[in-house]
Amino acid sequence: MRTKEVIQSLHPYQPGKATSDVKREFGLNRIVKLASNENPFGCSSEVKKVLKNSLDDINFYPDGHSRQLRQKLADHIGVHEDSLIFGSGSDEIVQMLCRTFLEPGTNTVMASPTFPQYRHHAKIEGAEVREVPVKDGFHDLDSMLEEIDEHTRIIWLCTPNNPTGNYISETELFNFLKRCPEHVLIIIDEAYYEYVTAKDYPETIPLLKTYKNIMILRTFSKAYGLAGLRIGYGMADKFIIQSLNAVRGPFNTTSLTQKAALAALGDQSFIQYTREENKKNMQSLQAFCDEHNLGYYQSEGNFLLIHLPKSGMEVSQELLKHGFIVRPGELLGIDNTIRVTIGTKEDMNEFQQKLLLCL
Ligand SMILES: Cc1ncc(COP(=O)(O)O)c(C=O)c1O
């Protein structure tokens, strides 16, 4: 048997450590996972109610078109129903995009570090990956534009960027759009959209009318708290959506997932609560870092990338012994840092005490 050549040079995605494994390894009763930017407040209670009452239909295939969810979401965000596509997480849409647009002889431009799945799937399709280092955590949009040539098919803008948390301001984005050639598909990944409070964060949906080469990605995994169910969505011109539908599996989101997302969407008070708590707990973590001379990137997401006086790998290993799972920056492309998901107030207070013991 022979795989594609490139597969041998790729490493499978390394998820954050599982809580059950850490409990067993260190003989702990309680673990706080701050490693994968999940919602520490769970999800809307409406979701749980709906799921309990939805088990009778699981012998049937789901609605492959996600009609109900599509209608509700289109209405909620103000786009045409045909401009939407759903995926098993926005991860799957990234994969569909690469399958649809990339092939050997083409290239794709992205920041470094950024969400690693762009690179991963682009490589699998045999495309050249052009990575442009971030500047103080921000996308270097001028240098990214310089990397574009006639073979460029996709450029990825992750805003807020994972793992740095920095966002692209309205002025920066608008300038970029004016200068980016029309043959390049611009992906604006807004996985952390619901957390953003910055006043100059752009509202991108109206741009879909003017620019036919934009796709916006969002997810129910983060603020909506449905990471375990796997559902995300993309918004774009019909031509792009139709092309992606050609590679999409017919039943790529489940009936339970669609119902959960529908219920989650209907409970915006949960999103409001999540956003407010995240902001408060983010501010106290930043104040803690200031007090202890630990630098960090300005984040608009639900995570903070903190600079350390030593290896992030070492510190995260020490933190495990105290029951906290965080992501070492060495795995994300910025050494001597850790990326910490913003948790509940109580957990963050305890985390700060434990972090001091590990420095
Ligand atoms: C920037 C970004 N995009 C996309 C995703 C994928 O999210 P999901 O597949 O759960 O929708 C993540 C998850 O961490 C992310 O950080």
PDBQT file of the ligand as one rigid body, heavy atoms in Angstrom, charges set to zero:
ROOT
HETATM    1  C1  LIG A 401      -9.630  29.803  14.646  1.00  0.00    +0.000 C 
HETATM    2  C2  LIG A 401     -10.346  28.508  14.679  1.00  0.00    +0.000 A 
HETATM    3  N1  LIG A 401     -11.033  28.129  13.610  1.00  0.00    +0.000 NA
HETATM    4  C3  LIG A 401     -11.701  26.972  13.588  1.00  0.00    +0.000 A 
HETATM    5  C4  LIG A 401     -11.702  26.138  14.687  1.00  0.00    +0.000 A 
HETATM    6  C5  LIG A 401     -12.438  24.851  14.578  1.00  0.00    +0.000 C 
HETATM    7  O1  LIG A 401     -13.528  24.802  15.399  1.00  0.00    +0.000 OA
HETATM    8  P1  LIG A 401     -14.675  23.749  15.221  1.00  0.00    +0.000 P 
HETATM    9  O2  LIG A 401     -14.223  22.737  14.207  1.00  0.00    +0.000 OA
HETATM   10  O3  LIG A 401     -14.880  23.149  16.551  1.00  0.00    +0.000 OA
HETATM   11  O4  LIG A 401     -15.852  24.510  14.711  1.00  0.00    +0.000 OA
HETATM   12  C6  LIG A 401     -10.998  26.489  15.827  1.00  0.00    +0.000 A 
HETATM   13  C7  LIG A 401     -10.963  25.607  17.002  1.00  0.00    +0.000 C 
HETATM   14  O5  LIG A 401     -10.202  25.735  17.907  1.00  0.00    +0.000 OA
HETATM   15  C8  LIG A 401     -10.293  27.715  15.831  1.00  0.00    +0.000 A 
HETATM   16  O6  LIG A 401      -9.583  28.123  16.881  1.00  0.00    +0.000 OA
ENDROOT
TORSDOF 0
